[in-house]
Amino acid sequence: MQLDSKGNELAEVAMWMTEGKVKLLIDSVHEGLGAAAAAFEKLMGGHAVGKIVVRVVPGEQRKPRRCGGAGGR
């Protein structure tokens, strides 16, 4: 089913979920941004059944990555 983000359509889908007509299928939940790489590996493996979720923890900050560049900047 393809949906535009119209309020009435979203309300209808929410009603279907409440009635048990539509079920959310989650394959796995990965906690925090640090687990994003593992979630991506699972996705690329092609064996996920359902959605792969990365739950972002409020206040969690990414560690800056060092980039090699000309002149060591």
Secondary structure as UniProt FT lines:
FT   HELIX           7..19
FT   STRAND          26..31
FT   HELIX           33..35
FT   HELIX           36..45
FT   STRAND          51..55
FT   TURN            58..59
FT   HELIX           70..72
//
